[in-house]
Every structure is written in C-alpha cells, then in structure tokens.
C-alpha cells in the first residue's frame, strides 16, 4: 500500500512547533536502576525480551508500553479494539499506582532535554526531547502504517494520558540549533544509562527560559521527517481528532539530518510457511536466480550475507537459513508492479521492489503483519526464517536522502522500511498530557 503518487515539490519548512514540558521520570536515577527499569522501543521488544525486562524489575517500563506482553496494544497479536482497550486500561492503572507510590515523580518546571547517544565505535548522536505539535505539514511521514497498530497505540495514549516513549524526528539542519546543542551539555547529565548494545544515553534537563526561547525559534525554522514512530505519531493524531484533550502534541526526540544525526539500516522481510524451493520457482519468473556458496548453517549464512548485501548493485538476497540465493535483473513485468507514476525516489527503493514485485507480485502474499514478518538485522531474519519454516528477503538500507525525498514527495514507503539508529531508551523521560 502507498499513497497516491505525487510530484516532487520543492521542500519549504512549515515550522516545527516544539514546547518544553513537565517530565515524569523515575525517582531513583542511578545508572544501574535506570538500566533495570528502561527498555527498547515497544516494537523492538521480542516475546523473550519482554519476559526478561519484566523480570529485571517490578517497575520496568515494559509493563506500561506492552502491558499485555508482546500481544498488548499496537501489536499483531491484539484481538481488536475491545481487547486493546482492556490492556490499555491495565497500563493506566499501573502508571497511576507508580505515580501515587512515588516510583515516578513529576518535574515542577517545564524543560526540554538535551539527549546524547554515543556508541563505543561511533560519533555521538545528539538531539532534543520536546512536545511537538502533530498538526500541519511540519512533520512528514515516509512509511505506511497498519491500522490495528495505530488503534492499539491510540488506546494506550487515551487510557494513560501520557506519552510513554518518544517518536524520533530528523529535522532540517539549522545552525542555531547546532550551536545551542553544543553548549547545553557542559555539566554532569541529569540521567545516564548504558543499554544492552553498549550505547551510552546521557540527558540534560534544560530549563533556562532564554535558551528554550532561542531553541524553539530555531526549530520553528525547520521541518522534519519521522525517523521512528509512525504508528505512535498517527495514534497521537487520531487521539486528538476524537478526544477534546487540548493537548495536540507528542513527545519527540528531534535530531538533525546529517552531522550529529541518525544512521539508517534496513528492516528485512520474513515470509513464513514458504519453502525455499517454492520461493525460488516463483521468483525465477521475474528474476535471475543464482545460488551462492555458503555453509548450511544459520550463523554462517548470516555472516556471509552481510558483505554480499553491502556489495549488491540492485537485486535482493533470499535465504531459508541454510541456503542463500541472489535475485537480480528483475524483468519488465516485475518492474511494472511498481507504479510508473510514483515519484522516482519511491520507485527505486529495494524495499518497494521486494514488497510489490517479489512478495506481492510473484509470491501472492499481502503486506500485513500476519503474512510478512519483519526483522531488524540479518541474524534475526535468518533465525526467524528457519523458525517459521519460511524464507527471509534481505535488503540494503535506503539512504537518509532517499527517506527525505520520499517524504517530501508525499509518498509512503511500505510499512517498517527503515531502522534509524541509535534508538532512544524508553522509560527515561515520559510526557504527561496534563500541564
């Protein structure tokens, strides 16, 4: 599914509207405690991961963002609006109990938060947490969403009246934002934690009125693309259409495009209950299929696939966890599954070719969470293909420029097309909707 293809009008920033907010945070802020109670974003938490997080601490944030486990609101396992509402009500009860008992405490003064993420082998990614208005054209999506997931997140927002985790926006470069970011993190951070991937998260609460005024004015000269959180953004829009809350904002981490910003990685596809032979036979009607030499072991397949992906010049890789195939030279018939009137930025994406030409066109599978699973790295895709008696379609990442071009053309990538990294840690800063 994609939006009606449009031309590519010149991008004019309509102006981000960002405000400080009175945050809700854990009372105990030592790094060890924050490591126990925080979590990855809800859509990155596996069933096993949810159990580990819940067992790590009785107050782990996973009990709020996935109150029914990974079948909670906003997941493929939810069973409809009523079930999503019941699970969301459970999260709201837990949240209110944590506030009542002092597990979570509310700031007295509004602030924006300078947020730095630094991996051991990379440059830091630095941005700002603030409440961003969800109306207008300042924030542009680039991916499709799945209605059940949006409804689940909307139910959670409505029940808790709290943004439990931030979306991530990549905003236009702005010199004054960069200058304020550089000077705002001079002292010790207010919050600090290292996640399971070794990424250090450091946050500084900024309440200085002059700094905040300058920062808001500078961000108002920019527009942004959603890097992460399309379903949460759509849920916030839906909530504000149906509830007269007066709070038309969503918690967002604003990061710059380019230097100091995020990297883009691919999200791979896994089609369950499809043998490699059947997948190969159908793919051969639209691609040149080549067997690649590899040891018949999932770990060996994953290791071999990574450099092969990096060296691809078009085409796709296909595996069942034991064999590895290259799909190249798509036929005109396969190319024709990509609408000719769509913007060039959209037509040339690997994920579009995989979704429309291969999975939908040749395999006849709809692009929904029950028919096509997603995996956030090669090893996970290979493992999942084997576990689900299926095949994994391994993809190259789009560039940040590709993502921005698609958004500015008014088009949409297939759902779950991009993985922007590093990810903010969920549970460090929450945003209640009431002032």
Secondary structure per residue as TSV (DSSP state, phi and psi in degrees):
chain	resnum	aa	ss	phi	psi
A	1	X	-	360.0	141.4
A	2	X	-	-152.6	163.6
A	3	X	-	-73.2	165.4
A	4	X	-	-59.6	126.9
A	5	X	-	-60.1	138.4
A	6	X	-	-126.0	167.5
A	7	X	-	-73.9	-174.7
A	8	X	-	-115.3	83.2
A	9	X	-	-69.3	152.8
A	10	X	-	-60.5	141.1
A	11	X	-	-79.0	126.6
A	12	X	-	-123.6	118.0
A	13	X	-	-63.4	126.9
A	14	X	-	-91.7	-3.1
A	15	X	-	97.1	108.8
A	16	X	-	-68.5	134.1
A	17	X	-	-107.2	103.7
A	18	X	E	-121.4	136.6
A	19	X	E	-130.2	150.1
A	20	X	-	-68.8	166.9
A	21	X	B	-151.4	160.0
A	22	X	-	-89.5	104.7
A	23	X	E	-75.0	156.0
A	24	X	E	-111.6	122.6
A	25	X	E	-134.9	165.2
A	26	X	E	-67.8	139.2
A	27	X	S	-63.2	-44.0
A	28	X	-	-88.3	121.5
A	29	X	-	-119.2	14.8
A	30	X	-	-69.6	149.2
A	31	X	H	-56.6	-37.1
A	32	X	H	-65.1	-41.4
A	33	X	H	-67.2	-42.7
A	34	X	H	-63.3	-32.8
A	35	X	H	-65.0	-35.5
A	36	X	H	-75.8	-31.9
A	37	X	H	-100.3	-9.7
A	38	X	-	-94.3	176.6
A	39	X	B	-157.5	160.0
A	40	X	S	-66.6	169.8
A	41	X	-	-57.4	151.6
A	42	X	G	-56.2	-36.1
A	43	X	G	-81.5	-0.6
A	44	X	G	-104.5	-1.1
A	45	X	-	-90.3	118.9
A	46	X	-	-79.5	165.5
A	47	X	H	-56.0	-45.4
A	48	X	H	-64.0	-39.0
A	49	X	H	-64.2	-38.8
A	50	X	H	-62.7	-40.1
A	51	X	H	-65.4	-42.2
A	52	X	H	-64.3	-42.5
A	53	X	H	-64.5	-44.7
A	54	X	H	-63.0	-34.4
A	55	X	H	-76.8	-21.0
A	56	X	H	-68.1	-32.8
A	57	X	-	-163.4	138.8
A	58	X	T	-64.2	-14.9
A	59	X	T	-112.5	24.2
A	60	X	-	-63.9	139.9
A	61	X	T	-62.0	-18.5
A	62	X	H	-60.7	-24.7
A	63	X	H	-69.6	-16.5
A	64	X	H	-98.7	-45.2
A	65	X	H	-77.5	-25.8
A	66	X	T	-134.4	67.0
A	67	X	T	-65.8	-18.6
A	68	X	T	-106.3	25.9
A	69	X	G	74.1	-159.5
A	70	X	G	-76.9	3.3
A	71	X	G	-102.3	18.3
A	72	X	S	-75.6	-171.9
A	73	X	T	-60.3	138.6
A	74	X	T	85.9	14.5
A	75	X	S	-122.6	164.7
A	76	X	T	-65.2	-19.1
A	77	X	T	-86.4	-6.2
A	78	X	-	-65.4	148.8
A	79	X	-	-110.4	22.7
A	80	X	-	127.2	171.8
A	81	X	H	-56.8	-39.7
A	82	X	H	-64.2	-45.4
A	83	X	H	-63.6	-42.3
A	84	X	H	-60.7	-39.8
A	85	X	H	-65.9	-39.6
A	86	X	H	-63.5	-44.6
A	87	X	H	-67.5	-39.1
A	88	X	H	-63.8	-39.1
A	89	X	H	-62.2	-35.9
A	90	X	H	-62.1	-43.0
A	91	X	H	-63.4	-40.2
A	92	X	H	-63.4	-41.3
A	93	X	H	-62.0	-41.6
A	94	X	H	-64.4	-45.0
A	95	X	H	-59.2	-46.8
A	96	X	H	-65.5	-35.2
A	97	X	H	-66.7	-40.3
A	98	X	H	-65.8	-36.2
A	99	X	H	-69.0	-44.7
A	100	X	H	-61.3	-39.5
A	101	X	T	-87.6	-1.0
A	102	X	T	85.2	9.6
A	103	X	S	-63.9	-41.0
A	104	X	E	-113.2	140.4
A	105	X	E	-128.4	150.4
A	106	X	E	-100.6	133.9
A	107	X	-	-65.3	148.0
A	108	X	S	-82.0	-30.7
A	109	X	S	-116.6	143.6
A	110	X	-	-65.4	147.9
A	111	X	B	-152.6	160.7
A	112	X	E	-111.3	155.5
A	113	X	E	-118.8	121.5
A	114	X	E	-75.6	126.7
A	115	X	E	-123.4	119.9
A	116	X	E	-116.4	133.0
A	117	X	E	-121.9	125.9
A	118	X	E	-134.2	120.1
A	119	X	-	-90.0	163.8
A	120	X	T	-64.8	-27.4
A	121	X	T	-118.0	20.1
A	122	X	S	-141.9	170.5
A	123	X	-	-72.2	151.2
A	124	X	-	-70.0	148.5
A	125	X	E	-105.7	127.0
A	126	X	E	-129.8	136.0
A	127	X	E	-153.5	-164.5
A	128	X	E	-132.8	136.4
A	129	X	E	-91.6	127.6
A	130	X	E	-156.1	171.4
A	131	X	E	-91.0	114.4
A	132	X	E	-106.3	131.8
A	133	X	E	-62.8	138.8
A	134	X	-	-96.8	-3.6
A	135	X	S	-91.2	174.5
A	136	X	S	78.0	-164.6
A	137	X	S	-114.2	14.1
A	138	X	S	-72.1	-29.3
A	139	X	E	-111.2	118.3
A	140	X	E	-110.8	126.2
A	141	X	-	-79.2	161.5
A	142	X	-	-132.0	-2.6
A	143	X	B	-124.4	151.8
A	144	X	-	-69.4	159.8
A	145	X	-	-121.3	164.7
A	146	X	-	-109.7	122.8
A	147	X	H	-55.0	-40.4
A	148	X	H	-63.5	-37.5
A	149	X	H	-67.9	-40.1
A	150	X	H	-62.0	-44.5
A	151	X	H	-63.6	-39.6
A	152	X	H	-62.6	-44.2
A	153	X	H	-67.8	-35.8
A	154	X	H	-63.1	-43.4
A	155	X	H	-61.0	-39.2
A	156	X	H	-66.8	-42.1
A	157	X	H	-62.4	-44.9
A	158	X	H	-64.5	-39.7
A	159	X	H	-72.8	-41.8
A	160	X	H	-90.3	-21.2
A	161	X	-	51.2	39.2
A	162	X	E	-149.5	136.1
A	163	X	E	-81.0	110.8
A	164	X	-	-83.9	-18.9
A	165	X	S	-155.4	150.3
A	166	X	-	-82.8	148.2
A	167	X	E	-79.5	172.1
A	168	X	E	-125.0	129.4
A	169	X	E	-117.5	141.1
A	170	X	E	-106.6	112.1
A	171	X	E	-100.5	161.0
A	172	X	-	-58.6	144.9
A	173	X	-	-59.2	140.6
A	174	X	-	-147.0	116.8
A	175	X	H	-56.5	-39.2
A	176	X	H	-71.9	-34.6
A	177	X	H	-60.2	-45.0
A	178	X	H	-61.1	-41.1
A	179	X	H	-67.0	-43.7
A	180	X	H	-66.4	-36.8
A	181	X	H	-63.5	-39.6
A	182	X	H	-66.9	-30.3
A	183	X	H	-98.9	-11.4
A	184	X	T	-84.5	-11.3
A	185	X	T	-109.2	39.4
A	186	X	-	-77.8	-34.6
A	187	X	S	-92.3	-173.2
A	188	X	-	-63.5	144.6
A	189	X	-	-71.0	153.9
A	190	X	S	-78.0	-32.1
A	191	X	E	-134.1	141.6
A	192	X	E	-153.3	134.7
A	193	X	E	-157.8	150.8
A	194	X	E	-111.0	127.7
A	195	X	-	-86.3	-179.2
A	196	X	T	-67.0	-17.9
A	197	X	T	-92.6	4.5
A	198	X	S	84.1	9.5
A	199	X	-	-83.8	126.9
A	200	X	E	-88.7	125.9
A	201	X	E	-108.3	124.1
A	202	X	E	-131.0	132.6
A	203	X	E	-129.1	137.7
A	204	X	E	-119.4	126.9
A	205	X	E	-81.1	126.4
A	206	X	E	-117.4	117.1
A	207	X	-	-117.0	-6.3
A	208	X	-	-59.2	119.7
A	209	X	H	-61.7	-39.5
A	210	X	H	-65.9	-43.4
A	211	X	H	-62.7	-44.1
A	212	X	H	-65.6	-39.0
A	213	X	H	-63.5	-43.6
A	214	X	H	-66.1	-39.4
A	215	X	H	-66.4	-44.8
A	216	X	H	-62.4	-41.3
A	217	X	H	-65.7	-38.7
A	218	X	H	-68.0	-43.4
A	219	X	H	-66.0	-28.2
A	220	X	T	-67.5	-12.7
A	221	X	T	-91.0	6.2
A	222	X	-	-123.2	161.2
A	223	X	-	-116.6	173.4
A	224	X	E	-146.9	155.7
A	225	X	E	-109.5	139.7
A	226	X	E	-69.7	118.5
A	227	X	E	-89.4	-35.7
A	228	X	E	-153.3	134.8
A	229	X	-	109.0	31.2
A	230	X	H	-57.7	-42.2
A	231	X	H	-68.2	-38.9
A	232	X	H	-68.0	-38.1
A	233	X	H	-64.9	-46.0
A	234	X	H	-63.7	-35.5
A	235	X	H	-64.8	-40.9
A	236	X	H	-64.2	-40.7
A	237	X	H	-62.9	-43.6
A	238	X	H	-63.7	-41.2
A	239	X	H	-60.5	-43.3
A	240	X	H	-75.5	-18.2
A	241	X	H	-77.4	-30.4
A	242	X	H	-106.2	-13.9
A	243	X	S	-127.9	129.5
A	244	X	-	-81.0	67.3
A	245	X	-	-81.7	-22.7
A	246	X	S	75.8	-2.4
A	247	X	-	-114.2	93.3
A	248	X	-	-100.7	48.7
A	249	X	E	-132.7	165.1
A	250	X	E	-139.6	144.1
A	251	X	E	-68.1	127.9
A	252	X	E	-139.5	143.8
A	253	X	E	-95.5	116.8
A	254	X	E	-98.4	116.8
A	255	X	E	-120.4	152.4
A	256	X	E	-80.5	148.9
A	257	X	S	-72.1	140.3
A	258	X	S	89.2	-142.2
A	259	X	T	-56.4	130.4
A	260	X	T	83.2	1.5
A	261	X	S	-101.3	-158.3
A	262	X	-	-93.6	160.6
A	263	X	E	-102.3	156.2
A	264	X	E	-111.9	129.6
A	265	X	E	-121.6	159.7
A	266	X	E	-80.4	161.8
A	267	X	-	-117.0	119.2
A	268	X	E	-84.6	160.4
A	269	X	E	-106.1	143.5
A	270	X	E	-130.6	123.4
A	271	X	E	-105.5	110.1
A	272	X	S	-74.8	160.8
A	273	X	S	55.1	47.2
A	274	X	-	-141.6	116.3
A	275	X	-	-71.9	154.6
A	276	X	H	-63.5	-35.4
A	277	X	H	-65.5	-44.6
A	278	X	H	-64.4	-40.5
A	279	X	H	-63.2	-41.6
A	280	X	H	-64.6	-45.9
A	281	X	H	-60.2	-43.5
A	282	X	H	-70.0	-40.6
A	283	X	H	-63.9	-31.7
A	284	X	T	-65.6	-16.7
A	285	X	T	-73.9	-13.3
A	286	X	T	-134.5	-5.5
A	287	X	S	-138.3	160.9
A	288	X	E	-83.6	122.4
A	289	X	E	-106.6	127.9
A	290	X	E	-127.2	127.9
A	291	X	E	-74.4	133.1
A	292	X	E	-107.7	135.6
A	293	X	-	-68.3	128.2
A	294	X	-	-159.9	147.5
A	295	X	-	-65.1	138.5
A	296	X	S	-77.9	61.6
A	297	X	S	-140.2	132.4
A	298	X	H	-54.5	-42.3
A	299	X	H	-63.2	-41.7
A	300	X	H	-66.8	-38.2
A	301	X	H	-62.6	-44.4
A	302	X	H	-62.8	-43.1
A	303	X	H	-63.3	-43.1
A	304	X	H	-68.5	-34.0
A	305	X	H	-70.2	-32.6
A	306	X	H	-61.0	-53.5
A	307	X	H	-67.3	-30.0
A	308	X	H	-65.0	-40.0
A	309	X	H	-61.7	-44.4
A	310	X	H	-62.1	-29.8
A	311	X	H	-92.4	-2.1
A	312	X	-	-66.2	141.5
A	313	X	S	-118.7	73.0
A	314	X	S	88.9	161.3
A	315	X	-	93.3	-178.9
A	316	X	E	-138.5	160.8
A	317	X	E	-111.6	145.8
A	318	X	E	-133.5	135.8
A	319	X	E	-150.9	150.3
A	320	X	S	-106.2	10.5
A	321	X	S	97.7	-10.2
A	322	X	S	-127.0	-29.1
A	323	X	-	-123.3	160.0
A	324	X	E	-135.2	127.6
A	325	X	E	-121.2	148.4
A	326	X	E	-107.0	131.1
A	327	X	E	-110.4	118.4
A	328	X	E	-134.3	173.8
A	329	X	S	49.3	61.8
A	330	X	-	-59.4	140.4
A	331	X	-	-73.1	163.4
A	332	X	H	-56.5	-33.3
A	333	X	H	-64.2	-40.0
A	334	X	H	-67.7	-44.9
A	335	X	H	-58.8	-32.3
A	336	X	T	-69.0	-16.6
A	337	X	T	-70.2	-17.4
A	338	X	S	-90.9	116.3
A	339	X	-	-55.8	128.6
A	340	X	T	-65.4	-26.4
A	341	X	T	-82.6	-6.2
A	342	X	S	-67.9	154.5
A	343	X	-	-58.7	143.2
A	344	X	H	-54.1	-36.1
A	345	X	H	-59.6	-27.9
A	346	X	H	-88.6	-43.1
A	347	X	H	-62.0	-31.0
A	348	X	T	-91.9	3.9
A	349	X	-	-77.1	137.8
A	350	X	H	-57.3	-41.0
A	351	X	H	-66.3	-29.5
A	352	X	H	-70.2	-44.9
A	353	X	I	-59.4	-43.8
A	354	X	I	-65.5	-42.9
A	355	X	I	-74.2	-48.8
A	356	X	I	-85.5	-42.3
A	357	X	I	-82.0	-46.0
A	358	X	I	-91.5	-65.1
A	359	X	I	-64.8	-48.4
A	360	X	I	-81.5	-46.0
A	361	X	I	-74.4	-48.9
A	362	X	I	-95.3	-32.1
A	363	X	S	-97.2	-14.3
A	364	X	-	68.0	29.6
A	365	X	-	-102.1	133.7
A	366	X	-	-72.4	152.5
A	367	X	S	-89.9	77.0
A	368	X	S	-132.9	161.7
A	369	X	T	-62.5	-21.1
A	370	X	T	-81.2	-25.7
A	371	X	T	-99.2	-31.3
A	372	X	S	-132.3	115.4
A	373	X	E	-88.2	163.3
A	374	X	E	-121.8	152.5
A	375	X	E	-137.4	138.5
A	376	X	S	-93.5	-1.3
A	377	X	S	-154.2	168.9
A	378	X	H	-63.1	-44.5
A	379	X	H	-61.0	-41.9
A	380	X	H	-64.3	-40.4
A	381	X	H	-63.4	-44.1
A	382	X	H	-64.4	-44.6
A	383	X	H	-62.6	-44.0
A	384	X	H	-66.9	-36.8
A	385	X	H	-59.6	-44.2
A	386	X	H	-67.4	-41.6
A	387	X	H	-68.0	-29.3
A	388	X	T	-105.8	16.6
A	389	X	T	51.2	44.4
A	390	X	S	-134.7	-158.4
A	391	X	E	-130.0	149.4
A	392	X	E	-107.7	136.4
A	393	X	E	-103.4	114.1
A	394	X	E	-96.2	133.2
A	395	X	-	-122.4	155.2
A	396	X	-	-85.2	155.4
A	397	X	-	-78.6	148.1
A	398	X	-	-72.5	161.5
A	399	X	-	-84.7	159.6
A	400	X	H	-56.0	-34.7
A	401	X	H	-65.5	-37.7
A	402	X	H	-59.6	-47.1
A	403	X	H	-61.2	-46.9
A	404	X	H	-63.3	-39.9
A	405	X	H	-64.5	-41.1
A	406	X	H	-62.1	-46.8
A	407	X	H	-62.7	-42.2
A	408	X	H	-74.8	-18.8
A	409	X	T	-84.2	-2.6
A	410	X	T	78.0	15.9
A	411	X	-	-98.4	175.7
A	412	X	-	-134.8	132.8
A	413	X	B	-71.7	160.8
A	414	X	-	-56.9	156.3
A	415	X	S	-55.1	148.0
A	416	X	S	52.2	55.6
A	417	X	-	-96.2	-25.8
A	418	X	E	-130.5	146.0
A	419	X	E	-124.0	103.8
A	420	X	E	-85.9	133.2
A	421	X	E	-133.6	155.1
A	422	X	S	-74.0	166.1
A	423	X	-	-101.2	139.6
A	424	X	-	-64.9	154.0
A	425	X	-	-87.1	128.9
A	426	X	B	-79.2	135.8
A	427	X	T	107.0	-9.3
A	428	X	S	-76.2	-42.3
A	429	X	-	-138.3	125.5
A	430	X	E	-112.5	155.0
A	431	X	E	-122.8	101.8
A	432	X	E	-64.7	147.5
A	433	X	S	-78.1	-28.7
A	434	X	-	-80.7	138.0
A	435	X	-	-68.3	360.0
